[in-house]
């Protein structure tokens, strides 16, 4: 068993926050252990909670279309979330829930060492740039101690606001160009697990 597989088992049995009481399944993540790209969403929804897989509902289908449009396959990338268990009624994750999952996410980044981290939505962005609004950063490659970060809107934004679809599709079309750029960069050394970042401010965009 690899270290990542062992981590997945640990996450599946995690009791570190109250979400363990309401989940059907924890959703650790899935994808190659040597994936060049890691997508990080917010948290599992109903379908994900039932299947123990990330992004398998409507937003997940759109994400797969976006990945394909960038010349990639879902099986090429690693997909996970900031919190690994579904918040009840799909509400926003609470700060203590994000904190409880923070070491799991940091450890996934350490083990996979992706060349590019794509954040999906404001809660994912806030794990790296807690005071930056997604409306300003989306589609722009940024450098962080944990690696190269490309902020994106969450695919669900296109399902709730049709005018977001074109923006999201445009950002994803940049993926091949951005990946080519980061392939020429040296991978960061694995970072020690850190204290979780502050949660995003309430006035930030929903996605």
C-alpha positions as CSV (number, residue, x, y, z in Angstrom):
1,X,0.0,0.0,0.0
2,X,1.3,3.4,-0.9
3,X,1.4,6.4,1.4
4,X,-1.3,8.1,-0.5
5,X,-3.5,5.0,-0.3
6,X,-2.9,4.8,3.4
7,X,-3.9,8.5,3.7
8,X,-7.1,7.8,1.8
9,X,-7.9,5.0,4.3
10,X,-7.2,7.4,7.2
11,X,-9.4,10.1,5.7
12,X,-12.2,7.5,5.2
13,X,-12.2,6.7,8.9
14,X,-11.6,10.3,10.1
15,X,-13.6,11.5,13.2
16,X,-11.9,14.9,13.5
17,X,-15.0,17.0,13.1
18,X,-18.8,16.8,13.3
19,X,-19.2,16.1,9.6
20,X,-18.3,12.4,10.3
21,X,-21.7,12.1,12.1
22,X,-23.8,13.1,9.0
23,X,-21.7,11.7,6.1
24,X,-22.5,8.5,4.2
25,X,-18.9,8.3,3.0
26,X,-15.8,10.4,3.3
27,X,-14.5,11.5,-0.1
28,X,-10.6,11.5,0.0
29,X,-10.0,12.2,-3.6
30,X,-8.9,10.2,-6.7
31,X,-6.4,10.3,-9.5
32,X,-2.8,9.3,-10.3
33,X,-0.3,9.5,-7.5
34,X,2.1,11.3,-9.8
35,X,-0.5,13.6,-11.3
36,X,0.9,16.9,-12.8
37,X,-2.3,18.7,-12.0
38,X,-4.3,18.7,-8.8
39,X,-7.8,20.1,-8.7
40,X,-9.1,21.2,-5.3
41,X,-12.8,22.0,-4.9
42,X,-14.8,23.0,-1.8
43,X,-16.5,19.8,-0.5
44,X,-18.5,16.8,-1.5
45,X,-22.2,17.1,-2.5
46,X,-25.0,14.5,-2.3
47,X,-23.7,12.3,-5.2
48,X,-20.2,12.5,-4.0
49,X,-21.3,11.5,-0.5
50,X,-23.1,8.5,-1.9
51,X,-20.3,7.3,-4.2
52,X,-17.3,8.3,-2.2
53,X,-15.9,10.0,-5.3
54,X,-15.2,13.7,-5.9
55,X,-17.1,15.7,-8.6
56,X,-19.6,13.1,-9.9
57,X,-22.7,15.3,-9.9
58,X,-23.7,18.0,-12.3
59,X,-20.7,20.2,-11.5
60,X,-18.5,17.2,-11.9
61,X,-19.8,16.5,-15.4
62,X,-19.1,20.1,-16.4
63,X,-15.6,19.8,-14.8
64,X,-14.9,16.7,-17.0
65,X,-16.0,18.7,-20.1
66,X,-13.6,21.5,-19.1
67,X,-10.7,19.0,-18.5
68,X,-11.4,17.5,-22.0
69,X,-11.5,20.9,-23.6
70,X,-8.0,21.5,-22.2
71,X,-6.8,18.3,-24.0
72,X,-6.6,16.2,-20.9
73,X,-8.6,13.3,-19.4
74,X,-10.1,13.0,-15.9
75,X,-7.8,10.0,-15.4
76,X,-4.8,12.3,-15.9
77,X,-5.5,14.6,-13.0
78,X,-6.0,14.3,-9.2
79,X,-9.2,15.7,-7.8
80,X,-10.0,16.4,-4.2
81,X,-11.7,19.0,-2.0
82,X,-10.9,21.2,0.9
83,X,-13.2,19.2,3.2
84,X,-13.5,15.5,2.7
85,X,-17.1,15.0,4.0
86,X,-20.3,16.6,2.8
87,X,-21.6,19.5,4.9
88,X,-25.3,19.0,5.6
89,X,-27.6,20.4,2.9
90,X,-24.5,21.4,0.9
91,X,-23.9,24.4,3.1
92,X,-20.6,26.2,3.1
93,X,-17.9,24.4,5.2
94,X,-17.3,25.9,8.6
95,X,-13.9,27.2,9.7
96,X,-13.4,24.4,12.2
97,X,-14.3,21.8,9.5
98,X,-11.7,23.3,7.1
99,X,-9.2,23.3,9.9
100,X,-9.9,19.7,10.7
101,X,-9.2,18.7,7.1
102,X,-6.3,21.0,6.5
103,X,-3.6,18.4,7.3
104,X,-5.2,15.9,5.0
105,X,-5.1,18.3,2.1
106,X,-1.5,19.4,2.9
107,X,-0.4,15.8,3.1
108,X,-2.0,15.1,-0.3
109,X,0.0,17.9,-1.8
110,X,3.2,16.7,-0.2
111,X,2.7,13.1,-1.5
112,X,1.6,13.9,-5.1
113,X,3.7,17.0,-5.6
114,X,1.7,18.3,-8.6
115,X,3.3,20.7,-10.9
116,X,0.1,22.8,-10.9
117,X,-2.6,23.2,-8.3
118,X,-6.0,24.4,-9.7
119,X,-8.2,25.8,-7.0
120,X,-12.0,25.7,-7.8
121,X,-13.9,28.3,-5.9
122,X,-13.3,30.7,-3.1
123,X,-12.8,28.2,-0.2
124,X,-10.1,26.4,-2.2
125,X,-8.4,29.7,-3.2
126,X,-8.5,30.8,0.5
127,X,-6.3,27.8,1.5
128,X,-3.5,29.5,-0.5
129,X,-4.4,33.2,-0.7
130,X,-6.9,33.9,2.0
131,X,-7.2,37.6,1.5
132,X,-7.4,37.7,-2.3
133,X,-10.8,37.8,-4.1
134,X,-11.4,35.1,-6.7
135,X,-12.8,37.8,-9.1
136,X,-9.3,39.3,-9.2
137,X,-7.2,36.2,-9.4
138,X,-9.1,33.7,-11.6
139,X,-7.2,32.5,-14.6
140,X,-3.9,33.9,-13.3
141,X,-1.0,31.7,-12.4
142,X,0.4,32.4,-9.0
143,X,3.3,31.1,-7.0
144,X,2.9,29.8,-3.5
145,X,5.2,27.9,-1.1
146,X,3.2,24.7,-1.8
147,X,3.6,25.1,-5.6
148,X,2.2,26.8,-8.7
149,X,-1.5,27.8,-8.2
150,X,-4.0,28.6,-10.9
151,X,-7.3,29.9,-9.3
152,X,-10.5,29.1,-11.1
153,X,-14.2,29.6,-10.4
154,X,-16.0,26.5,-9.2
155,X,-17.8,24.7,-12.1
156,X,-21.0,24.9,-10.1
157,X,-20.9,28.7,-10.7
158,X,-21.9,28.1,-14.3
159,X,-24.9,26.0,-13.1
160,X,-26.2,28.8,-10.9
161,X,-25.2,31.8,-13.1
162,X,-25.2,31.1,-16.8
163,X,-23.0,34.2,-17.6
164,X,-20.2,32.5,-15.7
165,X,-19.9,29.6,-18.1
166,X,-18.0,31.5,-20.8
167,X,-15.5,32.9,-18.2
168,X,-14.8,29.5,-16.8
169,X,-14.4,27.9,-20.2
170,X,-12.0,30.7,-21.2
171,X,-9.9,30.1,-18.0
172,X,-9.7,26.4,-18.7
173,X,-8.5,27.0,-22.2
174,X,-5.4,28.4,-20.7
175,X,-4.5,25.1,-18.9
176,X,-2.2,23.7,-21.7
177,X,-0.3,26.9,-21.9
178,X,0.1,27.2,-18.1
179,X,1.0,23.5,-17.7
180,X,3.7,24.0,-20.4
181,X,5.1,27.0,-18.4
182,X,5.2,25.2,-15.0
183,X,6.9,22.1,-16.5
184,X,10.0,24.3,-16.9
185,X,9.9,25.3,-13.3
186,X,11.6,23.4,-10.5
187,X,9.2,21.6,-8.2
188,X,9.1,23.0,-4.7
189,X,10.5,21.0,-1.9
190,X,7.9,19.3,0.3
191,X,6.7,21.7,3.0
192,X,6.0,20.8,6.6
193,X,2.4,20.7,7.6
194,X,1.3,24.3,8.6
195,X,-1.3,26.0,10.6
196,X,-4.5,26.3,8.4
197,X,-5.1,29.6,6.6
198,X,-7.8,31.9,7.8
199,X,-11.3,31.2,6.2
200,X,-12.4,33.4,3.4
201,X,-14.2,36.6,4.3
202,X,-18.0,36.4,4.2
203,X,-18.3,39.2,1.6
204,X,-16.3,37.3,-1.0
205,X,-18.1,35.9,-4.1
206,X,-20.1,32.7,-3.7
207,X,-17.8,30.8,-6.0
